[in-house]
Amino acid sequence: MGFRLPGIRKTSIAANQASSKSVEVPKGYLVVYVGDKTKRFVIPVSYLNQPSFQDLLNQAEEEFGYDHPMGGLTIPCKEDEFLTVTSHLNDL
């Protein structure tokens, strides 16, 4: 018997609107911004321990260091790549 991790939640607020509107993030989740249009996603913190997601975090560290322009974590990859990684994490 296994258990299923909660998946990502794509918010309907564009990244440029996110800073002007307060949107609650459920306990156990964090906000990341992804892609050229910096779409906002709410993901479970459990993803942070996964090697495939840590690769994305390393890309973010290389590009931005610890200064993220959106105020949240910005991941410099294409949205489809991010969705592929997170969909595999959902299947674990």
All heavy atoms as an XYZ file, in Angstrom:
721
protein
N       0.845     -1.169      0.000
C       0.000      0.000      0.000
C       0.892      1.235      0.000
O       1.841      1.309      0.744
C      -0.891     -0.028      1.227
C      -1.801      1.174      1.272
S      -2.466      1.415      2.890
C      -4.069      0.913      2.861
N       0.610      2.167     -0.839
C       1.406      3.377     -0.948
C       0.588      4.598     -0.624
O      -0.577      4.511     -0.251
N       1.212      5.716     -0.762
C       0.513      6.969     -0.577
C       0.868      7.880     -1.731
O       1.839      7.681     -2.417
C       0.882      7.620      0.766
C       2.329      7.972      0.888
C       2.774      9.235      0.546
C       3.252      7.044      1.336
C       4.104      9.564      0.646
C       4.591      7.371      1.438
C       5.012      8.631      1.093
N       0.051      8.864     -1.947
C       0.241      9.772     -3.071
C       0.520     11.172     -2.551
O      -0.184     11.666     -1.687
C      -1.011      9.760     -3.932
C      -0.860     10.495     -5.219
C      -2.054     10.166     -6.112
N      -2.007     10.955     -7.293
C      -1.446     10.567     -8.416
N      -0.924      9.380     -8.493
N      -1.437     11.349     -9.463
N       1.570     11.783     -3.091
C       1.886     13.153     -2.727
C       0.941     14.100     -3.437
O       0.562     13.870     -4.583
C       3.318     13.497     -3.136
C       4.423     12.755     -2.413
C       5.757     13.082     -3.053
C       4.434     13.110     -0.960
N       0.556     15.168     -2.775
C      -0.287     16.151     -3.456
C       0.474     16.786     -4.605
O       1.685     16.951     -4.535
C      -0.606     17.174     -2.369
C       0.387     16.939     -1.294
C       0.888     15.528     -1.426
N      -0.216     17.102     -5.676
C       0.419     17.652     -6.873
C       0.589     19.144     -6.813
O       0.256     19.795     -5.831
N       1.114     19.680     -7.894
C       1.311     21.124     -7.970
C      -0.028     21.798     -8.202
O      -0.975     21.202     -8.704
C       2.306     21.522     -9.071
C       1.783     21.128    -10.438
C       3.659     20.965     -8.808
C       2.601     21.662    -11.584
N      -0.071     23.034     -7.842
C      -1.266     23.840     -8.068
C      -0.871     25.045     -8.892
O      -0.041     25.835     -8.478
C      -1.850     24.311     -6.730
C      -2.288     23.190     -5.853
C      -2.808     23.708     -4.552
N      -3.190     22.594     -3.710
C      -3.862     22.715     -2.597
N      -4.214     23.901     -2.166
N      -4.173     21.652     -1.887
N      -1.428     25.138    -10.071
C      -1.130     26.275    -10.934
C      -2.117     27.377    -10.577
O      -3.324     27.162    -10.570
C      -1.281     25.882    -12.399
C      -0.918     26.977    -13.347
C      -1.011     26.479    -14.763
C      -0.822     27.606    -15.727
N      -1.047     27.184    -17.097
N      -1.611     28.548    -10.253
C      -2.490     29.634     -9.879
C      -2.899     30.423    -11.103
O      -2.228     30.407    -12.130
C      -1.803     30.578     -8.868
O      -0.649     31.120     -9.474
C      -1.436     29.835     -7.601
N      -4.001     31.110    -10.987
C      -4.509     31.850    -12.131
C      -4.002     33.291    -12.169
O      -4.355     34.047    -13.048
C      -6.040     31.859    -12.099
O      -6.485     32.472    -10.908
N      -3.159     33.645    -11.226
C      -2.643     35.009    -11.174
C      -1.303     35.055    -11.889
O      -0.420     34.271    -11.607
C      -2.484     35.471     -9.718
C      -3.851     35.488     -9.041
C      -1.844     36.843     -9.658
C      -3.785     35.809     -7.582
N      -1.155     35.962    -12.819
C       0.119     36.120    -13.522
C       1.169     36.604    -12.534
O       0.864     37.217    -11.519
C      -0.036     37.114    -14.665
N       2.422     36.324    -12.831
C       3.505     36.651    -11.905
C       3.550     38.137    -11.574
O       3.821     38.508    -10.449
C       4.830     36.198    -12.488
N       3.275     38.987    -12.555
C       3.338     40.421    -12.285
C       2.194     40.878    -11.391
O       2.274     41.900    -10.751
C       3.377     41.230    -13.586
C       2.159     40.995    -14.447
O       1.332     40.135    -14.168
N       2.058     41.752    -15.518
N       1.116     40.112    -11.340
C       0.006     40.442    -10.460
C       0.200     39.824     -9.085
O      -0.385     40.270     -8.121
C      -1.317     39.937    -11.044
C      -1.701     40.599    -12.338
C      -2.902     39.923    -12.978
O      -3.122     38.730    -12.786
N      -3.666     40.668    -13.728
N       1.019     38.800     -8.991
C       1.194     38.077     -7.733
C       1.738     38.977     -6.643
O       1.375     38.839     -5.490
C       2.104     36.876     -7.938
N       2.625     39.901     -7.016
C       3.202     40.768     -6.009
C       2.194     41.786     -5.490
O       2.312     42.256     -4.378
C       4.431     41.476     -6.570
O       4.067     42.260     -7.676
N       1.185     42.093     -6.291
C       0.215     43.087     -5.865
C      -0.993     42.477     -5.169
O      -1.738     43.169     -4.522
C      -0.245     43.931     -7.065
O      -0.932     43.102     -7.983
N      -1.185     41.179     -5.306
C      -2.314     40.511     -4.671
C      -1.790     39.453     -3.710
O      -0.904     38.698     -4.029
C      -3.207     39.841     -5.711
C      -3.926     40.815     -6.600
C      -4.908     40.091     -7.477
C      -5.665     41.086     -8.334
N      -6.650     40.426     -9.170
N      -2.385     39.429     -2.548
C      -1.986     38.440     -1.566
C      -2.789     37.168     -1.805
O      -4.004     37.177     -1.770
C      -2.254     38.974     -0.160
O      -1.989     37.977      0.784
N      -2.074     36.083     -2.081
C      -2.709     34.796     -2.314
C      -2.152     33.839     -1.283
O      -0.941     33.685     -1.158
C      -2.408     34.274     -3.744
C      -3.015     32.906     -3.949
C      -2.921     35.257     -4.780
N      -3.052     33.212     -0.537
C      -2.599     32.307      0.505
C      -1.971     31.061     -0.085
O      -2.430     30.533     -1.081
C      -3.779     31.918      1.396
C      -4.196     33.019      2.331
C      -5.161     32.510      3.378
O      -5.008     31.368      3.844
O      -6.060     33.282      3.715
N      -0.919     30.625      0.563
C      -0.254     29.390      0.190
C      -0.504     28.413      1.331
O      -0.185     28.711      2.484
C       1.268     29.618     -0.011
C       1.961     28.314     -0.334
C       1.495     30.646     -1.103
N      -1.092     27.249      1.033
C      -1.403     26.298      2.101
C      -0.150     25.839      2.838
O       0.951     25.822      2.272
C      -2.029     25.109      1.359
C      -2.374     25.608      0.003
C      -1.490     26.772     -0.282
N      -0.317     25.470      4.083
C       0.787     24.952      4.876
C       1.361     23.722      4.175
O       0.623     22.867      3.693
C       0.296     24.579      6.273
C       1.385     24.148      7.203
C       0.844     23.901      8.589
C       1.972     23.512      9.523
N       1.489     23.345     10.898
N       2.680     23.638      4.113
C       3.329     22.514      3.459
C       3.574     22.725      1.972
O       4.000     21.813      1.279
N       3.312     23.931      1.474
C       3.513     24.269      0.066
C       4.393     25.516     -0.030
O       4.551     26.253      0.935
C       2.173     24.560     -0.630
C       1.344     23.332     -0.878
C       0.597     22.762      0.147
C       1.298     22.743     -2.133
C      -0.169     21.627     -0.079
C       0.540     21.613     -2.366
C      -0.193     21.062     -1.334
O      -0.940     19.935     -1.566
N       4.952     25.742     -1.220
C       5.687     26.968     -1.487
C       5.416     27.415     -2.908
O       4.945     26.641     -3.736
C       7.187     26.781     -1.258
C       7.927     25.880     -2.242
C       9.091     26.648     -2.836
C       8.429     24.651     -1.525
N       5.718     28.678     -3.178
C       5.474     29.271     -4.491
C       6.761     29.267     -5.295
O       7.825     29.602     -4.789
C       4.954     30.713     -4.351
C       4.849     31.400     -5.703
C       3.610     30.720     -3.650
N       6.654     28.874     -6.569
C       7.762     28.989     -7.511
C       7.246     29.668     -8.778
O       6.065     29.553     -9.114
C       8.403     27.619     -7.865
C       9.056     26.990     -6.662
C       7.410     26.681     -8.485
N       8.142     30.387     -9.436
C       7.821     31.042    -10.703
C       8.643     30.364    -11.782
O       9.846     30.156    -11.619
C       8.140     32.535    -10.631
C       7.310     33.250     -9.589
C       7.807     33.469     -8.313
C       6.023     33.659     -9.879
C       7.041     34.101     -7.350
C       5.241     34.293     -8.931
C       5.759     34.511     -7.668
O       4.994     35.133     -6.709
N       7.986     30.029    -12.896
C       8.614     29.189    -13.918
C       8.349     29.750    -15.314
O       7.255     30.241    -15.600
C       8.052     27.748    -13.850
C       8.664     26.872    -14.917
C       8.277     27.147    -12.474
N       9.355     29.615    -16.184
C       9.185     29.908    -17.602
C       9.398     31.354    -17.977
O       9.630     32.217    -17.132
N       9.310     31.594    -19.287
C       9.513     32.939    -19.821
C       8.478     33.932    -19.307
O       8.774     35.101    -19.121
C       9.469     32.918    -21.354
C      10.607     32.100    -21.943
O      11.666     32.011    -21.297
O      10.431     31.540    -23.044
N       7.269     33.447    -19.089
C       6.194     34.321    -18.608
C       6.083     34.285    -17.092
O       5.156     34.844    -16.532
C       4.864     33.915    -19.239
C       4.862     34.093    -20.745
C       3.534     33.711    -21.331
C       3.580     33.850    -22.850
N       2.299     33.515    -23.460
N       7.019     33.639    -16.446
C       7.076     33.471    -14.997
C       5.705     33.139    -14.393
O       5.177     33.866    -13.575
C       7.694     34.700    -14.288
O       6.968     35.866    -14.653
C       9.154     34.855    -14.603
N       5.186     31.990    -14.831
C       3.923     31.533    -14.270
C       4.142     31.066    -12.840
O       5.178     30.513    -12.497
C       3.338     30.402    -15.108
C       2.826     30.889    -16.440
C       2.006     29.846    -17.119
C       1.506     30.402    -18.440
N       0.728     29.407    -19.177
N       3.156     31.303    -12.031
C       3.230     31.005    -10.603
C       2.635     29.623    -10.340
O       1.521     29.328    -10.762
C       2.447     32.075     -9.843
C       2.501     31.957     -8.339
C       1.712     33.130     -7.744
N       1.920     33.270     -6.338
C       1.119     32.764     -5.414
N       0.053     32.072     -5.767
N       1.376     32.960     -4.133
N       3.400     28.794     -9.620
C       2.930     27.467     -9.229
C       3.087     27.323     -7.727
O       4.032     27.848     -7.138
C       3.763     26.364     -9.904
C       3.576     26.276    -11.389
C       4.353     27.033    -12.244
C       2.626     25.424    -11.931
C       4.188     26.952    -13.618
C       2.456     25.339    -13.303
C       3.240     26.108    -14.141
N       2.163     26.608     -7.115
C       2.238     26.278     -5.695
C       2.527     24.787     -5.622
O       1.747     23.980     -6.127
C       0.926     26.636     -4.969
C       1.012     26.266     -3.498
C       0.607     28.114     -5.135
N       3.666     24.440     -5.030
C       4.112     23.044     -5.014
C       4.303     22.566     -3.579
O       4.567     23.362     -2.681
C       5.429     22.866     -5.795
C       6.552     23.696     -5.177
C       5.237     23.214     -7.265
C       7.919     23.338     -5.666
N       4.198     21.253     -3.354
C       4.455     20.730     -2.009
C       5.939     20.833     -1.656
O       6.799     20.641     -2.517
C       4.037     19.251     -2.097
C       3.574     19.006     -3.471
C       3.753     20.232     -4.288
N       6.239     21.136     -0.397
C       7.636     21.247      0.025
C       8.352     19.904     -0.075
O       9.587     19.868     -0.144
C       7.777     21.826      1.454
C       7.290     23.257      1.508
C       7.074     20.970      2.473
N       7.623     18.812     -0.136
C       8.242     17.490     -0.258
C       9.044     17.365     -1.552
O       9.961     16.550     -1.630
C       7.179     16.387     -0.187
O       6.241     16.540     -1.231
N       8.739     18.174     -2.556
C       9.499     18.150     -3.812
C      10.952     18.551     -3.596
O      11.839     18.166     -4.351
C       8.888     19.105     -4.837
C       7.631     18.633     -5.510
C       6.962     17.469     -5.133
C       7.083     19.371     -6.546
C       5.807     17.066     -5.755
C       5.926     18.967     -7.182
C       5.289     17.819     -6.787
O       4.144     17.428     -7.419
N      11.221     19.347     -2.576
C      12.570     19.860     -2.348
C      13.586     18.759     -2.071
O      14.777     18.951     -2.288
C      12.562     20.859     -1.184
C      11.715     22.112     -1.394
C      11.703     22.949     -0.128
C      12.200     22.922     -2.579
N      13.135     17.607     -1.624
C      14.033     16.489     -1.324
C      14.306     15.594     -2.525
O      15.136     14.691     -2.435
C      13.447     15.632     -0.199
C      13.437     16.360      1.119
O      14.329     17.138      1.409
N      12.418     16.120      1.909
N      13.610     15.806     -3.622
C      13.727     14.930     -4.782
C      14.885     15.361     -5.684
O      15.005     16.539     -6.025
C      12.419     14.925     -5.572
C      11.216     14.470     -4.773
C      11.399     13.063     -4.242
O      11.931     12.194     -4.913
N      10.954     12.839     -3.008
N      15.745     14.409     -6.092
C      16.912     14.752     -6.927
C      16.558     15.491     -8.217
O      17.258     16.439     -8.597
C      17.546     13.394     -7.236
C      17.116     12.519     -6.108
C      15.735     12.997     -5.734
N      15.485     15.108     -8.883
C      15.127     15.785    -10.141
C      14.731     17.239     -9.893
O      15.037     18.119    -10.694
C      14.007     15.039    -10.864
O      12.870     14.922    -10.036
N      14.073     17.498     -8.766
C      13.701     18.875     -8.449
C      14.919     19.650     -7.961
O      15.057     20.842     -8.244
C      12.582     18.919     -7.405
C      11.911     20.257     -7.338
C      10.948     20.606     -8.258
C      12.278     21.182     -6.382
C      10.350     21.854     -8.220
C      11.692     22.432     -6.333
C      10.726     22.764     -7.253
N      15.829     18.983     -7.292
C      17.055     19.643     -6.849
C      17.899     20.098     -8.031
O      18.587     21.121     -7.945
C      17.849     18.727     -5.924
C      17.179     18.573     -4.573
C      17.891     17.607     -3.656
O      18.895     17.000     -4.026
N      17.363     17.462     -2.454
N      17.816     19.377     -9.144
C      18.495     19.834    -10.372
C      17.943     21.185    -10.811
O      18.695     22.074    -11.222
C      18.348     18.813    -11.495
C      19.142     17.542    -11.253
O      20.077     17.557    -10.420
O      18.807     16.520    -11.891
N      16.626     21.346    -10.735
C      16.016     22.631    -11.093
C      16.450     23.727    -10.123
O      16.695     24.870    -10.520
C      14.485     22.514    -11.103
C      13.879     21.600    -12.153
C      12.359     21.528    -11.974
C      14.226     22.049    -13.549
N      16.554     23.371     -8.845
C      17.005     24.345     -7.848
C      18.450     24.776     -8.105
O      18.795     25.951     -7.920
C      16.872     23.766     -6.439
C      15.451     23.516     -5.945
C      15.478     22.839     -4.583
C      14.657     24.804     -5.895
N      19.276     23.838     -8.542
C      20.663     24.178     -8.875
C      20.731     25.144    -10.047
O      21.550     26.065    -10.060
C      21.481     22.918     -9.165
C      21.758     22.116     -7.914
O      21.785     22.650     -6.812
N      21.941     20.817     -8.074
N      19.846     24.960    -11.029
C      19.782     25.898    -12.159
C      19.405     27.291    -11.664
O      19.966     28.290    -12.110
C      18.745     25.439    -13.182
C      19.122     24.222    -13.970
C      17.980     23.809    -14.912
O      17.109     24.589    -15.238
N      18.014     22.556    -15.336
N      18.450     27.341    -10.742
C      18.015     28.625    -10.189
C      19.148     29.293     -9.425
O      19.368     30.510     -9.545
C      16.808     28.423     -9.279
N      19.899     28.504     -8.662
C      21.018     29.060     -7.904
C      22.094     29.608     -8.840
O      22.648     30.685     -8.599
C      21.619     27.995     -6.996
C      22.788     28.503     -6.168
C      23.446     27.413     -5.351
O      23.140     26.222     -5.572
O      24.284     27.763     -4.511
N      22.387     28.877     -9.922
C      23.403     29.329    -10.873
C      23.004     30.630    -11.555
O      23.835     31.507    -11.774
C      23.663     28.251    -11.920
C      24.414     27.050    -11.397
C      24.542     25.933    -12.424
O      24.280     26.171    -13.615
O      24.915     24.821    -12.024
N      21.727     30.750    -11.891
C      21.288     31.939    -12.628
C      21.031     33.135    -11.728
O      21.373     34.262    -12.055
C      20.024     31.640    -13.439
C      19.610     32.833    -14.284
C      18.718     32.457    -15.439
O      18.827     31.346    -15.970
O      17.894     33.315    -15.806
N      20.403     32.908    -10.581
C      19.970     34.020     -9.731
C      20.717     34.125     -8.408
O      20.557     35.117     -7.706
C      18.473     33.907     -9.424
C      17.600     33.928    -10.636
C      16.899     32.800    -11.018
C      17.469     35.075    -11.397
C      16.085     32.809    -12.137
C      16.661     35.099    -12.518
C      15.966     33.960    -12.888
N      21.465     33.111     -8.034
C      22.038     33.108     -6.690
C      20.891     33.011     -5.701
O      19.951     32.238     -5.899
N      20.948     33.811     -4.682
C      19.852     33.794     -3.707
C      19.023     35.065     -3.786
O      18.240     35.356     -2.896
C      20.406     33.585     -2.291
C      21.019     32.212     -2.143
C      22.392     32.045     -2.126
C      20.222     31.091     -2.052
C      22.956     30.785     -2.011
C      20.772     29.825     -1.946
C      22.141     29.689     -1.918
O      22.694     28.439     -1.816
N      19.157     35.804     -4.863
C      18.387     37.025     -5.079
C      17.357     36.748     -6.172
O      17.656     36.813     -7.358
C      19.318     38.170     -5.504
C      18.564     39.468     -5.710
O      17.522     39.667     -5.054
O      19.013     40.285     -6.534
N      16.156     36.421     -5.768
C      15.104     36.090     -6.734
C      14.232     37.313     -6.973
O      13.610     37.825     -6.043
C      14.278     34.903     -6.233
C      15.082     33.648     -6.170
N      15.269     32.833     -7.248
C      15.795     33.099     -5.163
C      16.039     31.826     -6.911
N      16.382     31.968     -5.648
N      14.185     37.790     -8.214
C      13.511     39.048     -8.532
C      12.010     39.050     -8.257
O      11.441     40.097     -8.026
C      13.790     39.254    -10.021
C      14.142     37.908    -10.548
C      14.757     37.157     -9.399
N      11.375     37.886     -8.239
C       9.931     37.838     -8.032
C       9.571     37.814     -6.543
O       8.410     37.860     -6.191
C       9.328     36.595     -8.702
C       9.492     36.558    -10.206
S       8.741     37.960    -11.048
C       7.053     37.770    -10.601
N      10.561     37.721     -5.680
C      10.278     37.627     -4.259
C      10.086     36.186     -3.823
O      10.233     35.850     -2.676
N       9.763     35.328     -4.767
C       9.647     33.901     -4.517
C      10.753     33.196     -5.273
O      11.630     33.831     -5.852
N      10.713     31.914     -5.292
C      11.728     31.125     -5.975
C      11.450     31.122     -7.477
O      10.372     30.716     -7.917
C      11.712     29.702     -5.426
C      12.705     28.723     -6.011
C      14.126     29.219     -5.805
C      12.530     27.371     -5.363
N      12.410     31.599     -8.269
C      12.270     31.628     -9.724
C      13.120     30.508    -10.310
O      14.313     30.438    -10.044
C      12.738     32.976    -10.286
O      12.004     34.016     -9.643
C      12.518     33.053    -11.784
N      12.488     29.635    -11.084
C      13.192     28.515    -11.697
C      13.344     28.789    -13.189
O      12.348     28.909    -13.903
C      12.453     27.188    -11.442
C      12.395     26.940     -9.936
C      13.143     26.041    -12.168
C      11.682     25.692     -9.536
N      14.597     28.900    -13.667
C      14.839     29.286    -15.065
C      14.797     28.093    -16.022
O      15.816     27.672    -16.552
C      16.241     29.889    -14.999
C      16.911     29.098    -13.918
C      15.827     28.803    -12.913
N      13.633     27.543    -16.211
C      13.474     26.473    -17.195
C      12.150     26.701    -17.909
O      11.342     27.517    -17.488
C      13.514     25.092    -16.532
S      12.082     24.683    -15.532
N      11.948     25.976    -18.977
C      10.686     26.101    -19.706
C       9.573     25.452    -18.892
O       9.797     24.499    -18.147
C      10.801     25.434    -21.070
C      11.783     26.152    -21.962
C      11.821     25.551    -23.334
C      12.806     26.364    -24.168
N      12.894     25.911    -25.524
N       8.394     26.006    -19.051
C       7.252     25.517    -18.288
C       6.991     24.035    -18.537
O       6.701     23.289    -17.599
C       6.007     26.335    -18.634
C       4.812     25.976    -17.801
C       3.585     26.799    -18.137
O       3.699     27.816    -18.861
O       2.502     26.408    -17.688
N       7.131     23.579    -19.792
C       6.882     22.167    -20.087
C       7.898     21.252    -19.408
O       7.566     20.149    -18.965
C       6.795     21.905    -21.585
C       8.049     22.301    -22.350
O       8.863     23.088    -21.826
O       8.214     21.816    -23.484
N       9.153     21.702    -19.295
C      10.169     20.922    -18.575
C       9.806     20.805    -17.093
O       9.888     19.739    -16.493
C      11.545     21.575    -18.713
C      12.648     20.864    -17.953
C      13.982     21.597    -17.995
O      14.122     22.592    -18.724
O      14.887     21.157    -17.258
N       9.375     21.914    -16.510
C       8.956     21.927    -15.107
C       7.775     20.980    -14.890
O       7.758     20.191    -13.938
C       8.587     23.355    -14.688
C       8.050     23.460    -13.289
C       8.912     23.444    -12.208
C       6.695     23.584    -13.060
C       8.427     23.547    -10.913
C       6.199     23.686    -11.776
C       7.062     23.673    -10.699
N       6.803     21.039    -15.779
C       5.629     20.174    -15.652
C       5.990     18.702    -15.816
O       5.414     17.843    -15.147
C       4.556     20.592    -16.659
C       3.929     21.960    -16.391
C       3.007     22.367    -17.538
C       3.176     21.965    -15.067
N       6.952     18.406    -16.678
C       7.406     17.023    -16.843
C       8.045     16.514    -15.552
O       7.732     15.417    -15.081
C       8.408     16.913    -18.008
O       7.757     17.320    -19.209
C       8.941     15.500    -18.156
N       8.927     17.318    -14.967
C       9.593     16.918    -13.720
C       8.570     16.724    -12.606
O       8.573     15.703    -11.909
C      10.660     17.963    -13.305
C      11.166     17.699    -11.895
C      11.803     17.968    -14.291
N       7.680     17.676    -12.446
C       6.716     17.576    -11.346
C       5.690     16.477    -11.576
O       5.221     15.872    -10.613
C       6.025     18.928    -11.090
O       5.416     19.395    -12.294
C       7.019     19.960    -10.569
N       5.343     16.197    -12.826
C       4.397     15.105    -13.066
C       5.018     13.772    -12.700
O       4.335     12.883    -12.193
C       3.897     15.090    -14.516
O       4.928     14.751    -15.398
N       6.328     13.604    -12.928
C       7.013     12.386    -12.502
C       7.052     12.292    -10.977
O       6.946     11.201    -10.428
C       8.421     12.309    -13.077
C       8.436     12.054    -14.549
N       9.383     12.590    -15.383
C       7.625     11.324    -15.345
C       9.145     12.194    -16.635
N       8.073     11.441    -16.634
N       7.184     13.430    -10.320
C       7.183     13.429     -8.855
C       5.806     13.047     -8.317
O       5.716     12.395     -7.276
C       7.613     14.789     -8.318
C       9.054     15.186     -8.607
C       9.322     16.597     -8.115
C      10.024     14.202     -8.004
N       4.766     13.423     -9.015
C       3.403     13.060     -8.605
C       3.185     11.553     -8.696
O       2.393     10.985     -7.943
C       2.356     13.761     -9.452
C       2.241     15.213     -9.125
O       2.582     15.649     -8.029
N       1.779     16.003    -10.081
N       3.898     10.902     -9.624
C       3.723      9.466     -9.831
C       4.454      8.621     -8.790
O       4.251      7.411     -8.722
C       4.211      9.069    -11.226
C       3.335      9.654    -12.326
O       2.176     10.007    -12.044
O       3.827      9.767    -13.469
N       5.338      9.251     -8.000
C       6.094      8.491     -6.991
C       5.203      7.977     -5.878
O       4.289      8.521     -5.463
C       7.225      9.357     -6.401
C       8.314      9.740     -7.372
C       9.332     10.635     -6.671
C       9.005      8.522     -7.942
